[in-house]
Structures are given as structure tokens and as C-alpha cells.
């Protein structure tokens, strides 16, 4: 079932390596800027760090999935 869902999502979305790399580079840079001056008492800061972390994780997963599919 997992393979069927993954295949249908990949056919529908058709991710590219270049877009995943751009997303990963931009999110990593933004997360680096966020972590230079931590302010965990600000909820907007915590939200931004969380979004950047999730974006990095999904970009890495997308890169791995595309690269495994091409092999």
C-alpha cells in the first residue's frame, strides 16, 4: 500500500532534483539565520524555526526519493 501511495504521489507531483536542491539550500540558509540569534520566548520565532526544520526534512526526503527512483 505504501508503494502504491508513493507512486501515485510521485506521478501526480513529479518532483525534480533541482527544485529540491534549491528548496534545501534556501531553507538551510534561513534556518542558519534564525539560529544565530535565538529567541525561544517569541512564538513567531519558534514557528519559523519549526517550518524551516520541516522544510529541510521534506526536501531531503524528496531528494532521496527522486534519486532512488532513478536508480
OpenMM code with the backbone's topology and positions (N, CA, C; nanometers):
from openmm import Vec3, app, unit

residues = "UNK UNK UNK UNK UNK UNK UNK UNK UNK UNK UNK UNK UNK UNK UNK UNK UNK UNK UNK UNK UNK UNK UNK UNK UNK UNK UNK UNK UNK UNK UNK UNK UNK UNK UNK UNK UNK UNK UNK UNK UNK UNK UNK UNK UNK UNK UNK UNK UNK UNK UNK UNK UNK UNK UNK UNK UNK UNK UNK UNK UNK UNK UNK UNK UNK UNK UNK UNK UNK UNK UNK".split()
positions = [
    Vec3(0.0821, -0.1179, 0.0000),
    Vec3(0.0000, 0.0000, 0.0000),
    Vec3(0.0878, 0.1260, 0.0000),
    Vec3(0.1967, 0.1254, 0.0772),
    Vec3(0.2868, 0.2414, 0.0832),
    Vec3(0.3443, 0.2712, -0.0545),
    Vec3(0.3835, 0.1658, -0.1263),
    Vec3(0.4425, 0.1853, -0.2594),
    Vec3(0.3394, 0.2426, -0.3558),
    Vec3(0.2151, 0.1985, -0.3461),
    Vec3(0.1102, 0.2488, -0.4340),
    Vec3(0.0840, 0.3962, -0.4076),
    Vec3(0.0772, 0.4337, -0.2807),
    Vec3(0.0547, 0.5740, -0.2458),
    Vec3(0.1723, 0.6587, -0.2913),
    Vec3(0.2944, 0.6119, -0.2668),
    Vec3(0.4129, 0.6869, -0.3065),
    Vec3(0.4203, 0.7033, -0.4581),
    Vec3(0.3911, 0.5961, -0.5311),
    Vec3(0.3941, 0.6034, -0.6772),
    Vec3(0.2891, 0.7007, -0.7316),
    Vec3(0.1696, 0.6975, -0.6741),
    Vec3(0.0651, 0.7885, -0.7226),
    Vec3(0.0996, 0.9337, -0.6897),
    Vec3(0.1590, 0.9581, -0.5726),
    Vec3(0.2004, 1.0939, -0.5387),
    Vec3(0.3147, 1.1416, -0.6275),
    Vec3(0.4095, 1.0541, -0.6584),
    Vec3(0.5195, 1.0922, -0.7458),
    Vec3(0.4714, 1.1181, -0.8879),
    Vec3(0.3753, 1.0393, -0.9358),
    Vec3(0.3210, 1.0635, -1.0690),
    Vec3(0.2446, 1.1952, -1.0738),
    Vec3(0.1744, 1.2262, -0.9652),
    Vec3(0.0960, 1.3478, -0.9599),
    Vec3(0.1858, 1.4700, -0.9442),
    Vec3(0.2868, 1.4604, -0.8569),
    Vec3(0.3714, 1.5762, -0.8261),
    Vec3(0.4926, 1.5859, -0.9173),
    Vec3(0.5572, 1.4744, -0.9466),
    Vec3(0.6750, 1.4673, -1.0321),
    Vec3(0.7842, 1.5649, -0.9884),
    Vec3(0.8440, 1.5432, -0.8708),
    Vec3(0.9447, 1.6364, -0.8201),
    Vec3(1.0740, 1.6299, -0.9005),
    Vec3(1.1464, 1.7384, -0.9021),
    Vec3(1.2746, 1.7414, -0.9712),
    Vec3(1.3866, 1.7620, -0.8703),
    Vec3(1.5038, 1.7156, -0.9035),
    Vec3(1.6185, 1.7268, -0.8152),
    Vec3(1.6577, 1.8737, -0.7992),
    Vec3(1.6523, 1.9490, -0.9063),
    Vec3(1.6932, 2.0889, -0.8997),
    Vec3(1.6035, 2.1684, -0.8042),
    Vec3(1.4736, 2.1464, -0.8071),
    Vec3(1.3842, 2.2192, -0.7169),
    Vec3(1.4070, 2.1778, -0.5719),
    Vec3(1.4356, 2.0512, -0.5481),
    Vec3(1.4624, 2.0061, -0.4117),
    Vec3(1.5923, 2.0660, -0.3585),
    Vec3(1.6930, 2.0762, -0.4433),
    Vec3(1.8201, 2.1354, -0.4006),
    Vec3(1.8020, 2.2842, -0.3696),
    Vec3(1.7271, 2.3550, -0.4530),
    Vec3(1.7013, 2.4970, -0.4281),
    Vec3(1.6256, 2.5151, -0.2976),
    Vec3(1.5257, 2.4316, -0.2747),
    Vec3(1.4490, 2.4376, -0.1509),
    Vec3(1.5363, 2.4073, -0.0304),
    Vec3(1.6224, 2.3085, -0.0417),
    Vec3(1.7115, 2.2714, 0.0674),
    Vec3(1.8117, 2.3816, 0.0977),
    Vec3(1.8708, 2.4413, -0.0045),
    Vec3(1.9689, 2.5476, 0.0165),
    Vec3(1.9037, 2.6711, 0.0801),
    Vec3(1.7892, 2.7113, 0.0301),
    Vec3(1.7215, 2.8286, 0.0853),
    Vec3(1.6756, 2.8074, 0.2282),
    Vec3(1.6214, 2.6903, 0.2564),
    Vec3(1.5746, 2.6614, 0.3913),
    Vec3(1.6908, 2.6496, 0.4891),
    Vec3(1.7998, 2.5906, 0.4462),
    Vec3(1.9167, 2.5783, 0.5331),
    Vec3(1.9729, 2.7153, 0.5675),
    Vec3(1.9816, 2.8031, 0.4689),
    Vec3(2.0306, 2.9380, 0.4935),
    Vec3(1.9381, 3.0135, 0.5886),
    Vec3(1.8067, 3.0012, 0.5680),
    Vec3(1.7109, 3.0688, 0.6565),
    Vec3(1.7179, 3.0140, 0.7980),
    Vec3(1.7314, 2.8832, 0.8113),
    Vec3(1.7433, 2.8248, 0.9447),
    Vec3(1.8713, 2.8699, 1.0124),
    Vec3(1.9807, 2.8812, 0.9375),
    Vec3(2.1060, 2.9330, 0.9924),
    Vec3(2.0866, 3.0754, 1.0440),
    Vec3(2.0155, 3.1588, 0.9691),
    Vec3(1.9893, 3.2958, 1.0135),
    Vec3(1.9011, 3.2979, 1.1379),
    Vec3(1.8034, 3.2099, 1.1439),
    Vec3(1.7175, 3.2021, 1.2619),
    Vec3(1.7976, 3.1623, 1.3851),
    Vec3(1.8870, 3.0675, 1.3706),
    Vec3(1.9581, 3.0140, 1.4872),
    Vec3(2.0739, 3.1017, 1.5325),
    Vec3(2.1093, 3.2057, 1.4572),
    Vec3(2.2154, 3.2959, 1.5014),
    Vec3(2.1741, 3.3801, 1.6204),
    Vec3(2.0490, 3.4152, 1.6302),
    Vec3(2.0006, 3.4939, 1.7442),
    Vec3(1.8740, 3.4283, 1.7997),
    Vec3(1.8906, 3.3241, 1.8803),
    Vec3(1.7735, 3.2505, 1.9290),
    Vec3(1.6892, 3.3330, 2.0265),
    Vec3(1.5599, 3.3234, 2.0099),
    Vec3(1.4639, 3.3886, 2.0989),
    Vec3(1.3435, 3.2960, 2.1116),
    Vec3(1.3588, 3.1941, 2.1955),
    Vec3(1.2551, 3.0920, 2.2066),
    Vec3(1.1308, 3.1402, 2.2814),
    Vec3(1.1341, 3.2611, 2.3346),
    Vec3(1.0147, 3.3143, 2.4008),
    Vec3(0.9172, 3.3738, 2.3001),
    Vec3(0.9638, 3.4030, 2.1797),
    Vec3(0.8790, 3.4598, 2.0754),
    Vec3(0.8125, 3.3460, 1.9967),
    Vec3(0.6800, 3.3406, 1.9966),
    Vec3(0.6128, 3.2306, 1.9246),
    Vec3(0.6350, 3.2356, 1.7742),
    Vec3(0.6547, 3.3526, 1.7172),
    Vec3(0.6819, 3.3624, 1.5743),
    Vec3(0.8173, 3.3026, 1.5401),
    Vec3(0.9123, 3.3196, 1.6299),
    Vec3(1.0449, 3.2612, 1.6100),
    Vec3(1.0366, 3.1085, 1.6131),
    Vec3(0.9661, 3.0553, 1.7102),
    Vec3(0.9513, 2.9096, 1.7227),
    Vec3(0.8792, 2.8539, 1.5998),
    Vec3(0.7769, 2.9251, 1.5531),
    Vec3(0.7055, 2.8823, 1.4331),
    Vec3(0.7988, 2.8830, 1.3118),
    Vec3(0.8781, 2.9872, 1.2962),
    Vec3(0.9716, 2.9963, 1.1837),
    Vec3(1.0753, 2.8863, 1.1859),
    Vec3(1.1308, 2.8587, 1.3039),
    Vec3(1.2294, 2.7509, 1.3156),
    Vec3(1.1652, 2.6161, 1.2839),
    Vec3(1.0439, 2.5953, 1.3316),
    Vec3(0.9738, 2.4701, 1.3036),
    Vec3(0.9453, 2.4521, 1.1553),
    Vec3(0.8996, 2.5576, 1.0897),
    Vec3(0.8702, 2.5496, 0.9468),
    Vec3(0.9973, 2.5238, 0.8668),
    Vec3(1.1058, 2.5913, 0.9019),
    Vec3(1.2322, 2.5699, 0.8300),
    Vec3(1.2836, 2.4272, 0.8522),
    Vec3(1.2699, 2.3763, 0.9734),
    Vec3(1.3124, 2.2384, 1.0013),
    Vec3(1.2321, 2.1368, 0.9229),
    Vec3(1.1012, 2.1558, 0.9194),
    Vec3(1.0147, 2.0642, 0.8438),
    Vec3(1.0446, 2.0734, 0.6943),
    Vec3(1.0700, 2.1945, 0.6453),
    Vec3(1.1020, 2.2119, 0.5036),
    Vec3(1.2301, 2.1400, 0.4661),
    Vec3(1.3299, 2.1485, 0.5534),
    Vec3(1.4571, 2.0791, 0.5276),
    Vec3(1.4369, 1.9288, 0.5250),
    Vec3(1.3599, 1.8774, 0.6196),
    Vec3(1.3350, 1.7330, 0.6245),
    Vec3(1.2632, 1.6867, 0.4977),
    Vec3(1.1600, 1.7582, 0.4551),
    Vec3(1.0865, 1.7174, 0.3360),
    Vec3(1.1693, 1.7329, 0.2085),
    Vec3(1.2570, 1.8333, 0.2031),
    Vec3(1.3435, 1.8479, 0.0860),
    Vec3(1.4415, 1.7315, 0.0767),
    Vec3(1.4957, 1.6889, 0.1901),
    Vec3(1.5873, 1.5747, 0.1909),
    Vec3(1.5136, 1.4472, 0.1515),
    Vec3(1.3935, 1.4288, 0.2036),
    Vec3(1.3138, 1.3109, 0.1678),
    Vec3(1.2813, 1.3115, 0.0187),
    Vec3(1.2491, 1.4290, -0.0358),
    Vec3(1.2190, 1.4377, -0.1786),
    Vec3(1.3431, 1.4053, -0.2614),
    Vec3(1.4600, 1.4557, -0.2212),
    Vec3(1.5832, 1.4244, -0.2933),
    Vec3(1.6134, 1.2755, -0.2904),
    Vec3(1.6019, 1.2148, -0.1740),
    Vec3(1.6295, 1.0717, -0.1611),
    Vec3(1.5310, 0.9908, -0.2453),
    Vec3(1.4039, 1.0284, -0.2409),
    Vec3(1.3030, 0.9538, -0.3169),
    Vec3(1.3271, 0.9640, -0.4673),
    Vec3(1.3626, 1.0837, -0.5150),
    Vec3(1.3880, 1.1004, -0.6585),
    Vec3(1.5125, 1.0250, -0.6995),
    Vec3(1.6171, 1.0335, -0.6184),
    Vec3(1.7417, 0.9651, -0.6530),
    Vec3(1.7269, 0.8130, -0.6489),
    Vec3(1.6478, 0.7612, -0.5554),
    Vec3(1.6242, 0.6164, -0.5503),
    Vec3(1.5387, 0.5703, -0.6670),
    Vec3(1.4458, 0.6540, -0.7102),
    Vec3(1.3588, 0.6174, -0.8225),
    Vec3(1.4391, 0.6109, -0.9520),
    Vec3(1.5421, 0.6935, -0.9657),
    Vec3(1.6214, 0.6967, -1.0885),
    Vec3(1.7206, 0.5826, -1.0980),
    Vec3(1.7477, 0.5148, -0.9882),
    Vec3(1.8451, 0.4050, -0.9926),
    Vec3(1.7857, 0.2780, -1.0465),
] * unit.nanometer
topology = app.Topology()
chain = topology.addChain("A")
for resn in residues:
    res = topology.addResidue(resn, chain)
    for name in ("N", "CA", "C"):
        topology.addAtom(name, app.Element.getBySymbol(name[0]), res)
